[in-house]
Amino acid sequence: MNNVNGKIVAVTGAFGSLGLVAAQVLAERGARVALIGRGRAPDADTLPSQLADAFLLGGVDLGEPAPAQEAIDTIAARHGGLDALVNVAGGFRWETVADGSVDTWDLMFQVNVKTALNASKAAIRHLVASDAGRIVNISAGAALKAGAGMGAYSASKAGVARLTEALAEELKDKGVTVNAILPSIIDTRQNRADMPDADFSRWVTPVQIGTVIAFLLSEDAQAITGALIPVTGRV
């Protein structure tokens, strides 16, 4: 089991299906986790027991630089620093170019690229001050090849991949690694509802993604940076 014991980790998009499970996996392994979300923070008694002591920050619009900076600085001040940032915040739209809206492309860039950009930029000085700073972004397998209706989403997730590579180069001599995970279809309640006839057993689970995140935050992964890692189950 990869050791993240004692590491201070901020997780964005942490009130959603993937973010919450990823935070839980990290907390189970000893991380001190802060959960950031755009919506209202959930009541503590509704969270998994592993997150009973997690710091919750709701109502944070990471699409704007100032709220992102305030949230990251608040976490670092509360915990005495920041060791890792996990950028899960994002969204999805299926929409063809012919029948869709140009505005969807702006929306996907805002919720997928700018959230990761603003949170990462806010975290850099704190991560550089850590003994082993880490950033893990959630891109997507669709970043490598788009299908019909996936143009806006795939382009934005490709932007996350390029952000990952650029930041990795920028920070590699400052002791901070930056990597991205490229999931296939994630086994969530919403995806099951949207694709009820699919074979769910082929999909990757949030726990499986969470364990890869834990590895990338651990000392075992200190030599890995700028990687785009497919985590695709059997899709």
Buried (B, 14 or more C-beta within 10 A) or exposed (E): EBBBEEBBBBBBBBBBBBBBBBBBBBBBBBBBBBBBBBEEBBEEEEBEEBBEEBBBBBEBBBBEBEBBBEBBBBBBEBBEBBBBBBBBBBBBBBBEEEEBEEEBBEBBBBBBBBBBBBBBBBBBEBBEBBEBBBBBBBBBBBBBEBEEBBBBBBBBBBBBBBBBBEBBEEBEEEBBBBBBBBBBBBBBEEBEEEEEEBEBEEBBBBBBBBBBBBBBBBEEBEEBBBBBBBBBBEB
